[in-house]
Amino acid sequence: MSIPIGITVNGSAHEFAEPLSVRDLLTRLDLPTRGVAVAVDGAVFPKSRWDESVGRGWSVEILTAVQGG
């Protein structure tokens, strides 16, 4: 029996039954993988690490670039 992985994404709690990567997380939540920045526990999480597994209890922020003036 596996223990669910509980994380917070943009302030909302989520639980996943199986391990997933940051890239998988974006896909699962129907978020873009281009034009976004990811922060984990307040620190930038570089795209070069997006294939790493999400850790239990992480607080993830997904930020999108917005054009404006």
FIRO-640204 format. One record per atom (N, C-alpha, C, O): atom name; z, y, x; residue number from 1; residue in one letter. Coordinates in pm, 1 decimal, always signed. Atoms other than C-alpha are relative to their C-alpha. Layout:
BEGIN
CA / Z / Y / X / NUM / A;
...
END
This chain:
BEGIN
N / +0.0 / -117.0 / +84.8 / 1 / M;
CA / +0.0 / +0.0 / +0.0 / 1 / M;
C / +0.0 / +124.1 / +90.0 / 1 / M;
O / +87.1 / +139.3 / +175.6 / 1 / M;
N / +7.6 / -120.6 / -82.2 / 2 / S;
CA / -104.0 / +331.4 / +152.4 / 2 / S;
C / +71.9 / +115.0 / -69.7 / 2 / S;
O / +77.2 / +122.6 / -192.5 / 2 / S;
N / -69.4 / -117.8 / +51.2 / 3 / I;
CA / +92.0 / +653.1 / +113.3 / 3 / I;
C / -102.6 / +111.7 / -15.4 / 3 / I;
O / -176.8 / +139.3 / +78.8 / 3 / I;
N / +96.3 / -108.4 / +18.7 / 4 / P;
CA / -113.3 / +938.0 / -36.6 / 4 / P;
C / +18.8 / +111.4 / +102.2 / 4 / P;
O / +129.8 / +138.5 / +147.9 / 4 / P;
N / -1.5 / -112.9 / -92.4 / 5 / I;
CA / -203.1 / +1225.0 / +191.9 / 5 / I;
C / +5.3 / +126.3 / -84.9 / 5 / I;
O / -90.3 / +159.6 / -154.9 / 5 / I;
N / -17.8 / -123.1 / +76.5 / 6 / G;
CA / -68.3 / +1543.4 / +37.4 / 6 / G;
C / -24.7 / +120.9 / +88.7 / 6 / G;
O / +36.1 / +134.1 / +194.9 / 6 / G;
N / +28.5 / -123.3 / -72.8 / 7 / I;
CA / -210.0 / +1875.0 / +155.7 / 7 / I;
C / -12.3 / +114.2 / -100.7 / 7 / I;
O / -25.1 / +92.1 / -221.1 / 7 / I;
N / +21.8 / -119.0 / +82.1 / 8 / T;
CA / -239.8 / +2228.9 / +24.6 / 8 / T;
C / -129.7 / +64.9 / +46.6 / 8 / T;
O / -148.8 / +87.5 / +166.1 / 8 / T;
N / +126.6 / -65.9 / -31.4 / 9 / V;
CA / -584.4 / +2389.6 / +9.1 / 9 / V;
C / -7.6 / +127.5 / -81.7 / 9 / V;
O / -7.7 / +124.1 / -204.8 / 9 / V;
N / +7.0 / -130.7 / +65.5 / 10 / N;
CA / -605.4 / +2760.9 / -68.0 / 10 / N;
C / +108.4 / +15.4 / -106.7 / 10 / N;
O / +84.0 / +69.3 / -214.6 / 10 / N;
N / -113.5 / -15.7 / +89.2 / 11 / G;
CA / -263.3 / +2743.7 / -231.7 / 11 / G;
C / +15.6 / -106.2 / -107.2 / 11 / G;
O / +114.5 / -104.6 / -180.5 / 11 / G;
N / -7.7 / +105.2 / +101.0 / 12 / S;
CA / -335.4 / +2439.1 / -451.7 / 12 / S;
C / +30.3 / -134.5 / +65.7 / 12 / S;
O / -29.9 / -170.0 / +167.0 / 12 / S;
N / -37.5 / +131.3 / -53.2 / 13 / A;
CA / -174.4 / +2099.4 / -391.0 / 13 / A;
C / -106.3 / -104.2 / -35.2 / 13 / A;
O / -160.0 / -105.5 / -145.9 / 13 / A;
N / +95.8 / +110.1 / +18.7 / 14 / H;
CA / -405.3 / +1798.5 / -348.6 / 14 / H;
C / +58.2 / -124.9 / +63.2 / 14 / H;
O / +129.7 / -117.5 / +163.1 / 14 / H;
N / -38.5 / +127.9 / -58.6 / 15 / E;
CA / -339.8 / +1429.9 / -285.9 / 15 / E;
C / -123.6 / -87.7 / +7.9 / 15 / E;
O / -205.3 / -91.7 / -84.1 / 15 / E;
N / +112.4 / +89.7 / -22.4 / 16 / F;
CA / -588.0 / +1182.4 / -143.9 / 16 / F;
C / +53.9 / -136.7 / +37.5 / 16 / F;
O / +147.9 / -147.8 / +116.3 / 16 / F;
N / -46.8 / +136.6 / -22.1 / 17 / A;
CA / -546.9 / +805.0 / -141.1 / 17 / A;
C / -36.7 / -51.5 / +138.8 / 17 / A;
O / +34.3 / -135.1 / +194.7 / 17 / A;
N / +46.5 / +49.6 / -129.7 / 18 / E;
CA / -739.2 / +752.5 / +182.7 / 18 / E;
C / -15.9 / +114.7 / +98.7 / 18 / E;
O / -34.3 / +229.5 / +58.4 / 18 / E;
N / +21.9 / -104.4 / -101.1 / 19 / P;
CA / -770.0 / +940.7 / +512.1 / 19 / P;
C / -140.0 / +59.7 / -13.9 / 19 / P;
O / -234.8 / -10.0 / -50.0 / 19 / P;
N / +130.5 / -64.8 / +1.0 / 20 / L;
CA / -1052.1 / +1193.3 / +525.8 / 20 / L;
C / -1.1 / +109.9 / +105.1 / 20 / L;
O / +102.9 / +162.9 / +144.1 / 20 / L;
N / +16.2 / -105.3 / -100.1 / 21 / S;
CA / -1190.2 / +1440.9 / +775.4 / 21 / S;
C / -3.1 / +135.4 / -69.9 / 21 / S;
O / -14.2 / +143.6 / -192.2 / 21 / S;
N / +10.2 / -135.4 / +55.2 / 22 / V;
CA / -1193.8 / +1816.1 / +729.3 / 22 / V;
C / -135.8 / +17.2 / -67.0 / 22 / V;
O / -144.9 / +75.7 / -174.9 / 22 / V;
N / +134.6 / -8.6 / +58.2 / 23 / R;
CA / -1569.7 / +1791.2 / +667.5 / 23 / R;
C / -3.7 / -73.5 / -134.5 / 23 / R;
O / -60.2 / -22.8 / -231.4 / 23 / R;
N / -6.2 / +75.7 / +125.7 / 24 / D;
CA / -1506.6 / +1522.1 / +401.4 / 24 / D;
C / +79.4 / +76.0 / -106.2 / 24 / D;
O / +44.8 / +74.0 / -224.3 / 24 / D;
N / -81.8 / -77.9 / +91.6 / 25 / L;
CA / -1238.4 / +1743.1 / +247.2 / 25 / L;
C / -84.0 / +108.3 / -68.1 / 25 / L;
O / -77.2 / +125.7 / -189.8 / 25 / L;
N / +85.9 / -104.5 / +56.8 / 26 / L;
CA / -1486.9 / +2027.9 / +201.3 / 26 / L;
C / -96.4 / -58.9 / -101.5 / 26 / L;
O / -116.3 / -2.8 / -209.2 / 26 / L;
N / +94.7 / +65.4 / +90.3 / 27 / T;
CA / -1737.7 / +1790.5 / +44.1 / 27 / T;
C / +70.4 / -46.7 / -127.1 / 27 / T;
O / +20.3 / -26.2 / -237.6 / 27 / T;
N / -75.1 / +52.5 / +114.7 / 28 / R;
CA / -1476.5 / +1628.8 / -181.3 / 28 / R;
C / +39.3 / +111.3 / -96.3 / 28 / R;
O / +40.8 / +90.9 / -217.7 / 28 / R;
N / -40.6 / -112.9 / +84.4 / 29 / L;
CA / -1364.9 / +1970.3 / -308.6 / 29 / L;
C / -118.8 / +86.9 / -41.6 / 29 / L;
O / -101.3 / +194.6 / -98.5 / 29 / L;
N / +123.6 / -70.2 / +35.8 / 30 / D;
CA / -1728.1 / +2079.0 / -356.9 / 30 / D;
C / -5.0 / +140.7 / +58.4 / 30 / D;
O / -44.5 / +236.2 / -8.4 / 30 / D;
N / +3.6 / -127.0 / -72.5 / 31 / L;
CA / -1695.2 / +2357.2 / -98.7 / 31 / L;
C / -111.9 / -4.8 / +103.1 / 31 / L;
O / -146.2 / -112.7 / +151.5 / 31 / L;
N / +108.7 / -0.6 / -98.8 / 32 / P;
CA / -1973.1 / +2467.3 / +137.4 / 32 / P;
C / +50.8 / -36.6 / +139.3 / 32 / P;
O / +167.6 / -15.7 / +172.1 / 32 / P;
N / -33.3 / +29.4 / -139.5 / 33 / T;
CA / -1979.1 / +2346.5 / +496.9 / 33 / T;
C / -65.3 / +100.3 / +93.7 / 33 / T;
O / -47.2 / +93.2 / +215.3 / 33 / T;
N / +62.5 / -106.3 / -79.7 / 34 / R;
CA / -2182.2 / +2645.8 / +614.5 / 34 / R;
C / +51.8 / +134.2 / -48.7 / 34 / R;
O / +73.9 / +154.0 / -168.2 / 34 / R;
N / -44.8 / -134.2 / +36.3 / 35 / G;
CA / -2066.5 / +3006.0 / +623.1 / 35 / G;
C / +146.4 / +6.4 / -37.8 / 35 / G;
O / +189.0 / +99.3 / -106.5 / 35 / G;
N / -143.2 / -1.2 / +29.4 / 36 / V;
CA / -1699.0 / +2915.2 / +600.5 / 36 / V;
C / +79.2 / -15.1 / +129.5 / 36 / V;
O / +28.6 / -65.4 / +229.8 / 36 / V;
N / -95.0 / +21.3 / -109.6 / 37 / A;
CA / -1401.6 / +2922.8 / +835.2 / 37 / A;
C / +117.1 / -78.4 / -58.0 / 37 / A;
O / +153.1 / -63.0 / -174.7 / 37 / A;
N / -112.9 / +81.8 / +42.9 / 38 / V;
CA / -1113.7 / +2678.9 / +818.2 / 38 / V;
C / +121.0 / +35.7 / +86.6 / 38 / V;
O / +111.0 / +45.3 / +208.9 / 38 / V;
N / -126.2 / -20.9 / -71.1 / 39 / A;
CA / -753.2 / +2754.7 / +910.5 / 39 / A;
C / +96.3 / -108.4 / -44.7 / 39 / A;
O / +101.8 / -142.9 / -162.8 / 39 / A;
N / -100.3 / +102.1 / +29.2 / 40 / V;
CA / -481.0 / +2490.7 / +931.0 / 40 / V;
C / +134.9 / +53.8 / +47.0 / 40 / V;
O / +152.9 / +87.3 / +164.1 / 40 / V;
N / -133.4 / -51.9 / -29.5 / 41 / D;
CA / -120.7 / +2603.7 / +915.7 / 41 / D;
C / -6.7 / +135.5 / +70.5 / 41 / D;
O / +70.5 / +162.6 / +162.4 / 41 / D;
N / +11.1 / -136.2 / -49.3 / 42 / G;
CA / -232.1 / +2960.1 / +991.2 / 42 / G;
C / -80.4 / +17.8 / +127.4 / 42 / G;
O / -93.5 / +130.1 / +176.3 / 42 / G;
N / +78.9 / -9.1 / -123.5 / 43 / A;
CA / -445.5 / +2879.5 / +1297.1 / 43 / A;
C / -143.9 / -43.8 / -27.8 / 43 / A;
O / -168.1 / -137.8 / -103.5 / 43 / A;
N / +141.0 / +35.4 / +16.3 / 44 / V;
CA / -824.3 / +2869.5 / +1314.8 / 44 / V;
C / -22.1 / -144.6 / +43.7 / 44 / V;
O / +25.8 / -187.2 / +148.8 / 44 / V;
N / +33.9 / +139.2 / -29.3 / 45 / F;
CA / -953.0 / +2511.7 / +1306.0 / 45 / F;
C / -150.2 / -2.8 / +26.0 / 45 / F;
O / -228.5 / +1.7 / -68.9 / 45 / F;
N / +141.7 / -14.3 / -33.6 / 46 / P;
CA / -1287.3 / +2516.0 / +1492.4 / 46 / P;
C / -88.1 / -111.1 / -58.5 / 46 / P;
O / -44.6 / -224.8 / -76.7 / 46 / P;
N / +95.7 / +94.2 / +58.9 / 47 / K;
CA / -1592.8 / +2346.7 / +1347.1 / 47 / K;
C / -18.0 / -123.6 / +87.8 / 47 / K;
O / -49.3 / -231.3 / +37.2 / 47 / K;
N / +13.3 / +114.2 / -91.3 / 48 / S;
CA / -1604.9 / +2123.3 / +1655.8 / 48 / S;
C / +105.4 / -108.0 / -27.4 / 48 / S;
O / +93.2 / -220.0 / +22.3 / 48 / S;
N / -106.4 / +95.7 / +32.6 / 49 / R;
CA / -1290.2 / +1952.3 / +1517.4 / 49 / R;
C / -5.2 / -48.0 / -145.3 / 49 / R;
O / +83.7 / -121.5 / -188.3 / 49 / R;
N / +7.1 / +33.2 / +141.6 / 50 / W;
CA / -1403.8 / +1910.7 / +1154.8 / 50 / W;
C / -13.9 / -148.8 / -28.7 / 50 / W;
O / +5.4 / -190.3 / -143.0 / 50 / W;
N / +10.5 / +144.2 / +22.8 / 51 / D;
CA / -1460.8 / +1536.5 / +1202.3 / 51 / D;
C / +133.5 / -70.2 / +22.6 / 51 / D;
O / +142.3 / -192.1 / +7.6 / 51 / D;
N / -134.1 / +55.8 / -15.7 / 52 / E;
CA / -1089.0 / +1485.9 / +1276.5 / 52 / E;
C / +63.9 / -19.1 / -137.3 / 52 / E;
O / +31.1 / +51.4 / -232.8 / 52 / E;
N / -68.2 / +28.7 / +126.8 / 53 / S;
CA / -866.2 / +1342.9 / +1004.1 / 53 / S;
C / +96.6 / +111.4 / -38.0 / 53 / S;
O / +161.4 / +172.4 / +47.1 / 53 / S;
N / -95.2 / -95.1 / +55.6 / 54 / V;
CA / -666.9 / +1573.6 / +781.2 / 54 / V;
C / +139.0 / -60.1 / +13.6 / 54 / V;
O / +157.8 / -179.3 / -10.5 / 54 / V;
N / -137.4 / +47.8 / -16.0 / 55 / G;
CA / -294.0 / +1546.5 / +848.9 / 55 / G;
C / +83.7 / +20.4 / -124.8 / 55 / G;
O / +64.8 / +116.7 / -199.1 / 55 / G;
N / -90.4 / -7.8 / +114.7 / 56 / R;
CA / -28.6 / +1484.3 / +587.9 / 56 / R;
C / +81.2 / +129.5 / +8.9 / 56 / R;
O / +136.4 / +161.8 / +114.1 / 56 / R;
N / -79.1 / -121.7 / +6.4 / 57 / G;
CA / +138.5 / +1809.2 / +479.2 / 57 / G;
C / -69.1 / +126.1 / +50.8 / 57 / G;
O / -9.5 / +233.8 / +51.8 / 57 / G;
N / +71.4 / -118.0 / -49.3 / 58 / W;
CA / -127.9 / +2040.1 / +621.6 / 58 / W;
C / -13.0 / +105.1 / -109.7 / 58 / W;
O / -21.7 / +73.0 / -228.2 / 58 / W;
N / +33.0 / -111.7 / +87.0 / 59 / S;
CA / -175.1 / +2382.8 / +466.9 / 59 / S;
C / -134.3 / +53.2 / +49.1 / 59 / S;
O / -143.1 / +110.2 / +157.8 / 59 / S;
N / +136.5 / -32.9 / -39.6 / 60 / V;
CA / -549.5 / +2450.0 / +475.7 / 60 / V;
C / -48.5 / +120.3 / -79.8 / 60 / V;
O / -30.7 / +126.7 / -201.4 / 60 / V;
N / +64.5 / -114.1 / +64.7 / 61 / E;
CA / -723.0 / +2778.4 / +400.0 / 61 / E;
C / -147.8 / -6.2 / +31.5 / 61 / E;
O / -186.0 / -19.1 / +147.8 / 61 / E;
N / +145.2 / -2.5 / -15.6 / 62 / I;
CA / -1098.8 / +2783.6 / +346.1 / 62 / I;
C / -44.3 / +141.5 / -32.9 / 62 / I;
O / -24.5 / +190.0 / -144.3 / 62 / I;
N / +40.4 / -138.6 / +14.9 / 63 / L;
CA / -1243.6 / +3128.9 / +396.4 / 63 / L;
C / -152.7 / +9.3 / +4.0 / 63 / L;
O / -216.9 / -47.8 / +92.2 / 63 / L;
N / +144.5 / -18.8 / +2.5 / 64 / T;
CA / -1597.4 / +3228.9 / +302.6 / 64 / T;
C / -34.1 / +143.3 / +36.7 / 64 / T;
O / +38.5 / +236.9 / +3.4 / 64 / T;
N / +46.6 / -133.2 / -36.7 / 65 / A;
CA / -1788.4 / +3520.0 / +444.3 / 65 / A;
C / -58.7 / +66.4 / -125.4 / 65 / A;
O / -134.7 / +5.2 / -200.4 / 65 / A;
N / +49.0 / -75.4 / +115.5 / 66 / V;
CA / -1859.2 / +3786.9 / +183.5 / 66 / V;
C / -65.1 / +126.5 / +50.5 / 66 / V;
O / -5.6 / +202.1 / +127.3 / 66 / V;
N / +71.0 / -119.7 / -42.4 / 67 / Q;
CA / -2117.9 / +4055.8 / +233.0 / 67 / Q;
C / +42.1 / +116.3 / -89.9 / 67 / Q;
O / +54.6 / +100.6 / -211.3 / 67 / Q;
N / -39.3 / -115.4 / +80.1 / 68 / G;
CA / -2015.8 / +4399.4 / +121.3 / 68 / G;
C / +7.6 / +125.4 / +84.8 / 68 / G;
O / -25.7 / +123.7 / +203.3 / 68 / G;
N / -6.5 / -123.4 / -75.5 / 69 / G;
CA / -1959.1 / +4752.9 / +222.4 / 69 / G;
C / +112.7 / +88.9 / -37.3 / 69 / G;
O / +128.1 / +196.6 / +20.3 / 69 / G;
END
